[in-house]
Amino acid sequence: MPSSVDLGKKLEQSVATLVKSGRYNSRSEVLREGVRLVEEREARLAALDQAIMRGIADGDASRLSPAASTIDRVAARYRVPSRGSETQRPARKKR
């Protein structure tokens, strides 16, 4: 179904620039890509909302982990090796 949209001056200029640069072949391609990106973002937000609701339900049902053990697990996962550690990554070469 055809659509008519008023993007406003700034967005119209952005669309025109993208088409003129050759990045997209038409205004329609730009708009379809924009809608696809919105759909992806909405799907991620819906998944996040579901995860939050599961967390709330777990809390309400007393399915919880002690904060200390959770903090320890997260800290261990993201711990940065200290200097001189055998697991330390080699320094990058300067160019």
N, CA, C and O atoms as a GROMACS GRO file, in nm:
protein
  380
    1MET      N    1   0.085  -0.117   0.000
    1MET     CA    2   0.000   0.000   0.000
    1MET      C    3   0.090   0.123   0.000
    1MET      O    4   0.176   0.136   0.087
    2PRO      N    5   0.071   0.211  -0.094
    2PRO     CA    6   0.153   0.332  -0.103
    2PRO      C    7   0.134   0.422   0.019
    2PRO      O    8   0.026   0.427   0.078
    3SER      N    9   0.240   0.491   0.055
    3SER     CA   10   0.235   0.582   0.169
    3SER      C   11   0.285   0.719   0.127
    3SER      O   12   0.369   0.734   0.037
    4SER      N   13   0.231   0.817   0.193
    4SER     CA   14   0.280   0.953   0.175
    4SER      C   15   0.328   0.999   0.311
    4SER      O   16   0.253   0.993   0.409
    5VAL      N   17   0.451   1.045   0.317
    5VAL     CA   18   0.505   1.086   0.446
    5VAL      C   19   0.564   1.226   0.437
    5VAL      O   20   0.616   1.267   0.334
    6ASP      N   21   0.554   1.297   0.548
    6ASP     CA   22   0.615   1.429   0.559
    6ASP      C   23   0.728   1.414   0.660
    6ASP      O   24   0.704   1.407   0.781
    7LEU      N   25   0.850   1.410   0.611
    7LEU     CA   26   0.966   1.389   0.698
    7LEU      C   27   1.019   1.516   0.759
    7LEU      O   28   1.097   1.512   0.854
    8GLY      N   29   0.978   1.628   0.707
    8GLY     CA   30   1.035   1.753   0.753
    8GLY      C   31   1.162   1.782   0.676
    8GLY      O   32   1.221   1.694   0.612
    9LYS      N   33   1.203   1.907   0.682
    9LYS     CA   34   1.316   1.954   0.601
    9LYS      C   35   1.446   1.880   0.630
    9LYS      O   36   1.516   1.838   0.537
   10LYS      N   37   1.479   1.863   0.757
   10LYS     CA   38   1.607   1.802   0.794
   10LYS      C   39   1.615   1.655   0.748
   10LYS      O   40   1.715   1.614   0.689
   11LEU      N   41   1.510   1.577   0.776
   11LEU     CA   42   1.512   1.436   0.736
   11LEU      C   43   1.505   1.421   0.585
   11LEU      O   44   1.570   1.332   0.529
   12GLU      N   45   1.429   1.506   0.518
   12GLU     CA   46   1.425   1.502   0.371
   12GLU      C   47   1.565   1.525   0.314
   12GLU      O   48   1.605   1.460   0.218
   13GLN      N   49   1.638   1.619   0.373
   13GLN     CA   50   1.775   1.646   0.327
   13GLN      C   51   1.866   1.526   0.350
   13GLN      O   52   1.949   1.493   0.266
   14SER      N   53   1.849   1.461   0.465
   14SER     CA   54   1.929   1.341   0.493
   14SER      C   55   1.901   1.232   0.391
   14SER      O   56   1.993   1.168   0.341
   15VAL      N   57   1.774   1.211   0.361
   15VAL     CA   58   1.736   1.110   0.262
   15VAL      C   59   1.796   1.145   0.126
   15VAL      O   60   1.854   1.059   0.060
   16ALA      N   61   1.782   1.269   0.086
   16ALA     CA   62   1.835   1.312  -0.044
   16ALA      C   63   1.986   1.293  -0.050
   16ALA      O   64   2.039   1.250  -0.152
   17THR      N   65   2.055   1.324   0.058
   17THR     CA   66   2.201   1.308   0.063
   17THR      C   67   2.240   1.161   0.048
   17THR      O   68   2.335   1.129  -0.023
   18LEU      N   69   2.168   1.072   0.116
   18LEU     CA   70   2.197   0.928   0.107
   18LEU      C   71   2.176   0.876  -0.034
   18LEU      O   72   2.255   0.795  -0.083
   19VAL      N   73   2.070   0.921  -0.099
   19VAL     CA   74   2.044   0.877  -0.236
   19VAL      C   75   2.148   0.935  -0.331
   19VAL      O   76   2.201   0.865  -0.417
   20LYS      N   77   2.178   1.063  -0.315
   20LYS     CA   78   2.275   1.129  -0.402
   20LYS      C   79   2.414   1.067  -0.390
   20LYS      O   80   2.489   1.059  -0.488
   21SER      N   81   2.448   1.022  -0.269
   21SER     CA   82   2.580   0.961  -0.247
   21SER      C   83   2.592   0.823  -0.310
   21SER      O   84   2.702   0.770  -0.324
   22GLY      N   85   2.479   0.765  -0.349
   22GLY     CA   86   2.480   0.631  -0.406
   22GLY      C   87   2.465   0.522  -0.304
   22GLY      O   88   2.457   0.404  -0.339
   23ARG      N   89   2.460   0.559  -0.178
   23ARG     CA   90   2.444   0.459  -0.070
   23ARG      C   91   2.312   0.385  -0.087
   23ARG      O   92   2.304   0.265  -0.060
   24TYR      N   93   2.209   0.455  -0.130
   24TYR     CA   94   2.077   0.397  -0.158
   24TYR      C   95   2.036   0.440  -0.299
   24TYR      O   96   2.079   0.545  -0.348
   25ASN      N   97   1.953   0.357  -0.364
   25ASN     CA   98   1.910   0.386  -0.499
   25ASN      C   99   1.786   0.475  -0.505
   25ASN      O  100   1.760   0.538  -0.608
   26SER      N  101   1.711   0.482  -0.395
   26SER     CA  102   1.588   0.561  -0.398
   26SER      C  103   1.548   0.602  -0.257
   26SER      O  104   1.600   0.550  -0.158
   27ARG      N  105   1.455   0.695  -0.250
   27ARG     CA  106   1.401   0.738  -0.122
   27ARG      C  107   1.335   0.619  -0.052
   27ARG      O  108   1.347   0.603   0.070
   28SER      N  109   1.266   0.537  -0.131
   28SER     CA  110   1.196   0.421  -0.074
   28SER      C  111   1.294   0.327  -0.004
   28SER      O  112   1.263   0.275   0.104
   29GLU      N  113   1.411   0.305  -0.063
   29GLU     CA  114   1.510   0.218   0.001
   29GLU      C  115   1.552   0.275   0.136
   29GLU      O  116   1.566   0.200   0.233
   30VAL      N  117   1.573   0.405   0.143
   30VAL     CA  118   1.613   0.469   0.268
   30VAL      C  119   1.504   0.450   0.372
   30VAL      O  120   1.532   0.414   0.486
   31LEU      N  121   1.380   0.475   0.333
   31LEU     CA  122   1.270   0.465   0.428
   31LEU      C  123   1.247   0.321   0.473
   31LEU      O  124   1.219   0.296   0.590
   32ARG      N  125   1.259   0.224   0.380
   32ARG     CA  126   1.243   0.084   0.419
   32ARG      C  127   1.351   0.044   0.520
   32ARG      O  128   1.322  -0.025   0.618
   33GLU      N  129   1.475   0.087   0.495
   33GLU     CA  130   1.584   0.057   0.589
   33GLU      C  131   1.556   0.118   0.726
   33GLU      O  132   1.581   0.055   0.828
   34GLY      N  133   1.504   0.240   0.727
   34GLY     CA  134   1.469   0.304   0.854
   34GLY      C  135   1.364   0.226   0.930
   34GLY      O  136   1.374   0.208   1.051
   35VAL      N  137   1.262   0.180   0.859
   35VAL     CA  138   1.156   0.103   0.924
   35VAL      C  139   1.211  -0.030   0.975
   35VAL      O  140   1.175  -0.074   1.085
   36ARG      N  141   1.298  -0.095   0.897
   36ARG     CA  142   1.360  -0.221   0.943
   36ARG      C  143   1.439  -0.199   1.072
   36ARG      O  144   1.432  -0.280   1.164
   37LEU      N  145   1.512  -0.089   1.079
   37LEU     CA  146   1.590  -0.060   1.201
   37LEU      C  147   1.498  -0.036   1.321
   37LEU      O  148   1.528  -0.079   1.432
   38VAL      N  149   1.388   0.032   1.298
   38VAL     CA  150   1.291   0.054   1.406
   38VAL      C  151   1.234  -0.080   1.450
   38VAL      O  152   1.219  -0.104   1.570
   39GLU      N  153   1.201  -0.169   1.356
   39GLU     CA  154   1.149  -0.301   1.391
   39GLU      C  155   1.249  -0.379   1.475
   39GLU      O  156   1.211  -0.443   1.574
   40GLU      N  157   1.377  -0.374   1.437
   40GLU     CA  158   1.481  -0.444   1.514
   40GLU      C  159   1.491  -0.388   1.655
   40GLU      O  160   1.500  -0.464   1.752
   41ARG      N  161   1.489  -0.257   1.667
   41ARG     CA  162   1.497  -0.194   1.799
   41ARG      C  163   1.376  -0.231   1.884
   41ARG      O  164   1.391  -0.260   2.003
   42GLU      N  165   1.259  -0.230   1.824
   42GLU     CA  166   1.138  -0.266   1.898
   42GLU      C  167   1.143  -0.412   1.945
   42GLU      O  168   1.098  -0.443   2.055
   43ALA      N  169   1.197  -0.501   1.861
   43ALA     CA  170   1.210  -0.641   1.900
   43ALA      C  171   1.306  -0.656   2.019
   43ALA      O  172   1.279  -0.732   2.111
   44ARG      N  173   1.418  -0.581   2.015
   44ARG     CA  174   1.513  -0.586   2.128
   44ARG      C  175   1.449  -0.531   2.255
   44ARG      O  176   1.470  -0.585   2.363
   45LEU      N  177   1.372  -0.423   2.241
   45LEU     CA  178   1.304  -0.367   2.359
   45LEU      C  179   1.201  -0.463   2.414
   45LEU      O  180   1.187  -0.475   2.536
   46ALA      N  181   1.129  -0.533   2.327
   46ALA     CA  182   1.030  -0.632   2.373
   46ALA      C  183   1.099  -0.745   2.448
   46ALA      O  184   1.049  -0.791   2.551
   47ALA      N  185   1.214  -0.791   2.396
   47ALA     CA  186   1.289  -0.897   2.464
   47ALA      C  187   1.339  -0.849   2.600
   47ALA      O  188   1.337  -0.924   2.697
   48LEU      N  189   1.383  -0.724   2.608
   48LEU     CA  190   1.428  -0.668   2.734
   48LEU      C  191   1.311  -0.658   2.833
   48LEU      O  192   1.326  -0.691   2.951
   49ASP      N  193   1.197  -0.613   2.786
   49ASP     CA  194   1.078  -0.607   2.872
   49ASP      C  195   1.043  -0.745   2.927
   49ASP      O  196   1.009  -0.759   3.044
   50GLN      N  197   1.051  -0.849   2.841
   50GLN     CA  198   1.022  -0.985   2.887
   50GLN      C  199   1.122  -1.030   2.992
   50GLN      O  200   1.084  -1.094   3.091
   51ALA      N  201   1.249  -0.998   2.972
   51ALA     CA  202   1.352  -1.036   3.068
   51ALA      C  203   1.328  -0.966   3.201
   51ALA      O  204   1.346  -1.026   3.307
   52ILE      N  205   1.289  -0.840   3.196
   52ILE     CA  206   1.260  -0.766   3.320
   52ILE      C  207   1.141  -0.829   3.391
   52ILE      O  208   1.144  -0.846   3.513
   53MET      N  209   1.038  -0.864   3.316
   53MET     CA  210   0.920  -0.925   3.377
   53MET      C  211   0.954  -1.061   3.439
   53MET      O  212   0.904  -1.095   3.546
   54ARG      N  213   1.042  -1.140   3.372
   54ARG     CA  214   1.086  -1.267   3.431
   54ARG      C  215   1.161  -1.242   3.561
   54ARG      O  216   1.144  -1.315   3.659
   55GLY      N  217   1.246  -1.140   3.561
   55GLY     CA  218   1.320  -1.106   3.682
   55GLY      C  219   1.228  -1.065   3.795
   55GLY      O  220   1.249  -1.105   3.910
   56ILE      N  221   1.129  -0.986   3.765
   56ILE     CA  222   1.033  -0.944   3.867
   56ILE      C  223   0.956  -1.066   3.920
   56ILE      O  224   0.935  -1.079   4.040
   57ALA      N  225   0.915  -1.155   3.828
   57ALA     CA  226   0.843  -1.276   3.869
   57ALA      C  227   0.932  -1.363   3.957
   57ALA      O  228   0.885  -1.420   4.056
   58ASP      N  229   1.062  -1.375   3.922
   58ASP     CA  230   1.154  -1.452   4.005
   58ASP      C  231   1.166  -1.390   4.144
   58ASP      O  232   1.169  -1.461   4.245
   59GLY      N  233   1.173  -1.259   4.150
   59GLY     CA  234   1.179  -1.191   4.279
   59GLY      C  235   1.054  -1.215   4.362
   59GLY      O  236   1.062  -1.243   4.481
   60ASP      N  237   0.939  -1.202   4.297
   60ASP     CA  238   0.812  -1.224   4.366
   60ASP      C  239   0.799  -1.367   4.418
   60ASP      O  240   0.736  -1.391   4.521
   61ALA      N  241   0.860  -1.463   4.346
   61ALA     CA  242   0.855  -1.604   4.385
   61ALA      C  243   0.973  -1.643   4.472
   61ALA      O  244   0.994  -1.762   4.500
   62SER      N  245   1.052  -1.545   4.516
   62SER     CA  246   1.170  -1.568   4.601
   62SER      C  247   1.274  -1.657   4.535
   62SER      O  248   1.345  -1.730   4.604
   63ARG      N  249   1.284  -1.652   4.402
   63ARG     CA  250   1.390  -1.725   4.331
   63ARG      C  251   1.504  -1.627   4.308
   63ARG      O  252   1.523  -1.576   4.198
   64LEU      N  253   1.578  -1.602   4.414
   64LEU     CA  254   1.682  -1.500   4.412
   64LEU      C  255   1.817  -1.559   4.447
   64LEU      O  256   1.826  -1.662   4.514
   65SER      N  257   1.923  -1.493   4.403
   65SER     CA  258   2.059  -1.529   4.440
   65SER      C  259   2.109  -1.421   4.535
   65SER      O  260   2.074  -1.304   4.520
   66PRO      N  261   2.192  -1.459   4.632
   66PRO     CA  262   2.248  -1.357   4.720
   66PRO      C  263   2.329  -1.256   4.638
   66PRO      O  264   2.401  -1.293   4.545
   67ALA      N  265   2.318  -1.130   4.672
   67ALA     CA  266   2.387  -1.024   4.597
   67ALA      C  267   2.537  -1.047   4.594
   67ALA      O  268   2.600  -1.026   4.490
   68ALA      N  269   2.595  -1.091   4.704
   68ALA     CA  270   2.740  -1.109   4.710
   68ALA      C  271   2.788  -1.210   4.607
   68ALA      O  272   2.890  -1.188   4.540
   69SER      N  273   2.717  -1.322   4.592
   69SER     CA  274   2.762  -1.423   4.496
   69SER      C  275   2.744  -1.374   4.352
   69SER      O  276   2.825  -1.406   4.265
   70THR      N  277   2.640  -1.299   4.329
   70THR     CA  278   2.618  -1.243   4.195
   70THR      C  279   2.727  -1.142   4.162
   70THR      O  280   2.781  -1.142   4.051
   71ILE      N  281   2.759  -1.056   4.256
   71ILE     CA  282   2.864  -0.955   4.235
   71ILE      C  283   2.998  -1.024   4.212
   71ILE      O  284   3.074  -0.982   4.124
   72ASP      N  285   3.029  -1.127   4.288
   72ASP     CA  286   3.155  -1.201   4.271
   72ASP      C  287   3.161  -1.264   4.132
   72ASP      O  288   3.266  -1.261   4.067
   73ARG      N  289   3.051  -1.322   4.086
   73ARG     CA  290   3.047  -1.387   3.955
   73ARG      C  291   3.069  -1.285   3.844
   73ARG      O  292   3.144  -1.311   3.750
   74VAL      N  293   3.003  -1.171   3.854
   74VAL     CA  294   3.018  -1.067   3.752
   74VAL      C  295   3.160  -1.009   3.755
   74VAL      O  296   3.220  -0.987   3.650
   75ALA      N  297   3.212  -0.985   3.874
   75ALA     CA  298   3.348  -0.930   3.886
   75ALA      C  299   3.450  -1.026   3.826
   75ALA      O  300   3.544  -0.983   3.759
   76ALA      N  301   3.435  -1.156   3.851
   76ALA     CA  302   3.528  -1.254   3.797
   76ALA      C  303   3.521  -1.257   3.644
   76ALA      O  304   3.622  -1.276   3.577
   77ARG      N  305   3.403  -1.240   3.593
   77ARG     CA  306   3.386  -1.243   3.448
   77ARG      C  307   3.456  -1.126   3.379
   77ARG      O  308   3.509  -1.140   3.270
   78TYR      N  309   3.455  -1.010   3.444
   78TYR     CA  310   3.509  -0.890   3.383
   78TYR      C  311   3.641  -0.844   3.444
   78TYR      O  312   3.685  -0.732   3.417
   79ARG      N  313   3.702  -0.926   3.526
   79ARG     CA  314   3.826  -0.889   3.591
   79ARG      C  315   3.937  -0.869   3.488
   79ARG      O  316   3.952  -0.948   3.396
   80VAL      N  317   4.012  -0.762   3.506
   80VAL     CA  318   4.125  -0.732   3.418
   80VAL      C  319   4.250  -0.790   3.481
   80VAL      O  320   4.276  -0.765   3.599
   81PRO      N  321   4.328  -0.866   3.404
   81PRO     CA  322   4.451  -0.923   3.462
   81PRO      C  323   4.544  -0.811   3.508
   81PRO      O  324   4.554  -0.706   3.445
   82SER      N  325   4.613  -0.836   3.619
   82SER     CA  326   4.706  -0.736   3.671
   82SER      C  327   4.835  -0.739   3.590
   82SER      O  328   4.862  -0.835   3.517
   83ARG      N  329   4.914  -0.632   3.602
   83ARG     CA  330   5.042  -0.627   3.531
   83ARG      C  331   5.132  -0.740   3.580
   83ARG      O  332   5.138  -0.771   3.699
   84GLY      N  333   5.202  -0.801   3.485
   84GLY     CA  334   5.292  -0.909   3.521
   84GLY      C  335   5.224  -1.044   3.526
   84GLY      O  336   5.289  -1.146   3.544
   85SER      N  337   5.094  -1.044   3.510
   85SER     CA  338   5.020  -1.169   3.511
   85SER      C  339   5.048  -1.244   3.381
   85SER      O  340   5.064  -1.183   3.276
   86GLU      N  341   5.053  -1.375   3.389
   86GLU     CA  342   5.079  -1.456   3.271
   86GLU      C  343   4.964  -1.448   3.172
   86GLU      O  344   4.983  -1.474   3.053
   87THR      N  345   4.845  -1.413   3.219
   87THR     CA  346   4.730  -1.409   3.130
   87THR      C  347   4.713  -1.271   3.066
   87THR      O  348   4.619  -1.248   2.990
   88GLN      N  349   4.804  -1.180   3.097
   88GLN     CA  350   4.794  -1.045   3.042
   88GLN      C  351   4.817  -1.048   2.892
   88GLN      O  352   4.903  -1.120   2.842
   89ARG      N  353   4.740  -0.969   2.821
   89ARG     CA  354   4.754  -0.960   2.677
   89ARG      C  355   4.882  -0.886   2.643
   89ARG      O  356   4.922  -0.794   2.716
   90PRO      N  357   4.949  -0.925   2.532
   90PRO     CA  358   5.069  -0.853   2.492
   90PRO      C  359   5.036  -0.710   2.452
   90PRO      O  360   4.927  -0.682   2.401
   91ALA      N  361   5.129  -0.620   2.475
   91ALA     CA  362   5.109  -0.480   2.440
   91ALA      C  363   5.102  -0.466   2.289
   91ALA      O  364   5.167  -0.540   2.216
   92ARG      N  365   5.022  -0.371   2.245
   92ARG     CA  366   5.011  -0.344   2.102
   92ARG      C  367   5.136  -0.273   2.053
   92ARG      O  368   5.196  -0.192   2.124
   93LYS      N  369   5.174  -0.305   1.932
   93LYS     CA  370   5.289  -0.238   1.872
   93LYS      C  371   5.247  -0.102   1.823
   93LYS      O  372   5.138  -0.086   1.768
   94LYS      N  373   5.333  -0.002   1.843
   94LYS     CA  374   5.305   0.132   1.793
   94LYS      C  375   5.339   0.135   1.645
   94LYS      O  376   5.436   0.074   1.600
   95ARG      N  377   5.258   0.206   1.571
   95ARG     CA  378   5.281   0.217   1.426
   95ARG      C  379   5.356   0.342   1.393
   95ARG      O  380   5.385   0.368   1.276
   0.00000   0.00000   0.00000
